Amino acid sequence: MTQQNTPFPSTIETIGNTPLVELARLTRGINGRILAKMEYLNPGFSKKDRIARQIIEDAEAEGLLQPGQTIVELTSGNTGTGLAIVCGVKGYHFVAVMSRGNSMERARMMSALGAEVVLVNQLPESQPGQVSGGDLALVEQEAQRIVYERKAFRADQFRLAGNFRAHYLNTGPEILRQSGGAIDAFCDFAGTGGSFAGCAAAFKEFNPAIKCFIIEPAGAAVLSGEPLTYPNHRIQGGGYSMTDLPQLRPEHIDGYLQVTDDAAIQIARRLAKEEGVFAGYSSGANVAAALHLLETSCRGGSIAVLLCDSGLKYLSTDLWT
Ligand SMILES: Cc1ncc(COP(=O)(O)O)c(C=O)c1O
């Protein structure tokens, strides 16, 4: 997406610098603006390409990753796709460990990009398309086993600073530049919390008055201290019911919002029909929460959101009927 006058040396350099678009059709009749960052236009069709690049390049710079070393990561598909692209171009073998509960388009895309994909069965009570914290714990166990067995580098998106840094150094500053700094709030559906944390840090540094809200699935809003009643929600890519997310900095969190499956799905469908934005469940959740803010505490404001990944990743689900 980056503007260019000469060819890029590789696909890796095309990551980031995605367009920022005003969702003026969805906000018709509502006082305020939603500015949406089209992260689904990255080469792997999600915002996670950014962290894949940052984590690998940080590890190379710090000498933590040796030439030829295998790279392993747990993924709901998007980080894995980003890592498959970055590792493919740089010549590392990449093993993606993913729950069978995530949509299969993702596994196919990662293997097409050269990754070795290891699928982990869900817990007996879990449903395909609804990956719970318990399912994710099984994926984590398998990822740890493979790292140990192959003496691999773990591109740990939950813990490594590259996740935060990708958004702090790039996504956040890009939004500030593209909006002329004119944003009042930011809300983001948290998985690892890296996108929220990095963007919020950049925004607060620029203007501490920018309000930053974490979005959680209704019934799995454990970060805000609510009881877990609905672990198997359908908003893929986050809401894992984990109370400890090391990427998050409490001082940057102004509040928490909740979005239902139904609201995320309805808004994802409206984004496609009314804005020409073909994005996934979590993008629907981000815009649904932004609309809620414009109707409540942020009336008349400008709210920044990320459109996290492409709707193409959900063709096998009931998002598109
Ligand atoms: C589609 C999608 N949305 C949202 C998220 C959450 O982003 P983060 O991990 O930065 O909190 C992810 C993370 O994998 C994702 O894949």
PDBQT file of the ligand as one rigid body, heavy atoms in Angstrom, charges set to zero:
ROOT
HETATM    1  C1  LIG A 401      -8.825 -10.567  12.803  1.00  0.00    +0.000 C 
HETATM    2  C2  LIG A 401      -8.172 -10.099  14.051  1.00  0.00    +0.000 A 
HETATM    3  N1  LIG A 401      -8.749  -9.110  14.731  1.00  0.00    +0.000 NA
HETATM    4  C3  LIG A 401      -8.229  -8.647  15.890  1.00  0.00    +0.000 A 
HETATM    5  C4  LIG A 401      -7.077  -9.209  16.419  1.00  0.00    +0.000 A 
HETATM    6  C5  LIG A 401      -6.539  -8.685  17.724  1.00  0.00    +0.000 C 
HETATM    7  O1  LIG A 401      -5.381  -7.909  17.540  1.00  0.00    +0.000 OA
HETATM    8  P1  LIG A 401      -4.297  -7.790  18.684  1.00  0.00    +0.000 P 
HETATM    9  O2  LIG A 401      -3.666  -9.126  18.847  1.00  0.00    +0.000 OA
HETATM   10  O3  LIG A 401      -3.350  -6.756  18.211  1.00  0.00    +0.000 OA
HETATM   11  O4  LIG A 401      -5.029  -7.384  19.935  1.00  0.00    +0.000 OA
HETATM   12  C6  LIG A 401      -6.443 -10.244  15.727  1.00  0.00    +0.000 A 
HETATM   13  C7  LIG A 401      -5.243 -10.883  16.293  1.00  0.00    +0.000 C 
HETATM   14  O5  LIG A 401      -4.842 -11.958  15.864  1.00  0.00    +0.000 OA
HETATM   15  C8  LIG A 401      -6.993 -10.698  14.516  1.00  0.00    +0.000 A 
HETATM   16  O6  LIG A 401      -6.417 -11.691  13.825  1.00  0.00    +0.000 OA
ENDROOT
TORSDOF 0
